[in-house]
Amino acid sequence: MKNIIDKANQEAYERIDSAQVFLTDIKYAREVLPALTEYVIGHAGPPIAWPDMCGPMQGAVIGAIKYEGWADGDDEAMSLIESGRIRFVSNHSMGAVGPMTGMITMSMPLYEVLNETFGNRAYCTFNEGLGRVMRFGANDGEVVARLQWLEKTLAPGLKKALMLSGPINLKVIITQALAMGDEMHQRNIAASLLFGRAIMPYLTQVDMGSEGAKIVQFILGNEQFFLNLAMAAAKATMDPAHGIKNSTLVTAMSRNGTQFGIRVSGLGDTWFEAKPEMPQGLYFPGFGPEDANPDMGDSAILECMGIGGFAMGSAPAVVRFLGAGTVQDALGYTQEMGEITVGKSNSILMPALNFTGVPMGIDIRKVVETGIQPVINTGIAHKRAGLGQVGAGIVKAPLDCFIKSLVAFNKTLN
């Protein structure tokens, strides 16, 4: 039986490794995600009901309702929620992802990423920038106004630029960025600049009126701009590896701030859940561990692909921002992740590790056998809605998710 499982995992790994992902278009959620009708909100992580949501998630939901114009204020938004009129759906179930709280509603613009190798598409929202943002639970007028600007100004400009440029190969940018010190989760400085270099010659040809300078500044001034593009690329990469009979490979890891969940290729769309661990890292001045919310967001799809925390060895500078120790610690994390994965990438290489490919394809059997938990680079949100990001660090996927999934897998064999 082991040979059958290994063969299935090899197929899943090869599907991940062979993916070629391109940014092809900008779409609005209502155009491509049929589940997102009026009064429906997509969120990060496994499915969750309103009463079980953490503070930042609830704050973001209220902000999303105001953004869509379904309510004028917080009280009216709460009335809609309490009446049961607002419905919730997991982003992953729609072929989409979103960072931290992961809010997606019908009017939001999305990156459309095509996996050219297999023909599937995936979607992600735009990065809002830093500071008080909805992905960390903020929901005031400034947050809503920024989202409306993304919808009505930035999205049309990028869409027109893409019509001129044609598809942009995101895997090439990711590979180049790793060689320049990024790991694609908490450090996207090089990738954001590389994307800017790719799109700017065409963006400057688009008539953006008085907003042109603001658009350029927003793209080039946001060091995390590429994060959402990388997430869509990772989702498009991982989806073809899902649904392979007898495969024990993890195709998604995600968190909603209350529960951490994984999906396994050979086990359908079931989420195997456990309580998320608390991030360990550096806090901004005035904040500490007592302020932190448990880990959340769809962005752990990056680690499933072999980047993010799995590629820390290629981004030694990120360890200072994450409070993750020394350069040797960063190299150690990457090497340790190689013990729980199926193989190494043949194209996403790490110069600091003698051009070894990133470890790719988490095997639940290896996680349980070794006790090595997948490491994830992450932002840290305040546990109260509206206060935003308070730090950054690393977090480990809870072992219980993998134990539960392996038990379920063994039952399928019997």
C-alpha positions, 0 to 999 in steps of 0.5 A: 500500500505504501507504494500506491500512496507514494505514487499518488503523492508523486503525481501530486508533487509533479502537478505542483512543480509543473504549474505555470501561473500567469496573471491574466486579468482583473475581475470583480468577484460577482463576475467569477464567484457565483456564490458571492451574491448580495449579503454573502461574505467570503472569509479566510479559513475553514467555514465558521459562523458569526458567534464563533468568529474572533474580534478581527474577523467580526470587525472585518465583516462589519466593514465589508457590510458597510463597504457594500452599502448593505448598511450605513453604520455599525449598528445597522450592520449588526442588525443585519448579522443578528437577523441571519440575513448575512451569510458566510462562505469559505474562500477556498470553497470558491477557488479564492483566497484572502489574507488574514480575515480574508474578506471577499464581497461581490464588488471587490476586484480580484486578481485572476491567475491562470495555471496554464499547465492545467487550465484552472484559475484562482482569485485573490483580493488586492493588497490594501497596504499597511496600517489600518486595513480590513484584513486586520479587522479595521472598518472605519471610513478611511478603510472603506474609502480605500477599498472603494478606491481599489475597486473604482480606480486601481482595478480599472487601471490595472485591467487596462494595463494588463490588456496591453501587457498580456499575461504576466508570469508570476512563477518567474517573478517568484523565482527571481524574488527568492534570489533577491532575498524574498520568501514571499510571505512576510518579505515581498520587497523584491517581488513587488518591485519586479511586478512594478517593473513588469506592469509600469511600462503599460500602466503609463500608457493608460489614461488615469487622469489625476489618479495616475501618480497615486496609482504608481505610488500605491504600487511601488510604495507598498512592500507587501503589494505582491503578497496577494498575487503570490497567494493567487499563484499558490492557490492556482498551483495547489488546486490541481493537486487536490482530489488524487486518490490515495494521496496524503499530500496537503493541498491547503492550510488555512486559519480563521482566527478560531480554527486552523484547518488543512485539506488533504488531496485524497480526502475530498473537501473535508477540513481537518481542524484544530486550535491554532497556535499563537504566533511567536515573533516581534511586536510593534512598540506598545504591544505584546503577546497578551494583545495577539489574536490566534493566527488567521488567514488563507496565506498559508497556501504559500507554505503548501507551495514551498515558499513563505516559511519553507523558503526562509533559508532564501531570505535571511533578512526576514528573520529580524523582522519576524524575531525568528532568530539567526540566519542559521535558524532560517536555514534550519527551518528550510532544511527541517521542512524538507523532512516532511515534504515529498520533494524539492522544486525544480524551478524555485531555487534558493541561492543561499542553499546552493540553489536547492529547490524549495521543499514542496508537498507536505505529506501528513504521514511524515508530519505525524511520524516526525512530529515536525510541524509546518512553519508559517510566516505570518502577521500578528493581528490585535485580538480586538477589532479595529486595532490592526497589525501589532507584529509579525512572526512565525507560527506552526501548524497544529499537529492535531490537524495532521493526526486527525487527517491521517486517522481519516485516511487510514479509515479509507484504506480499510 
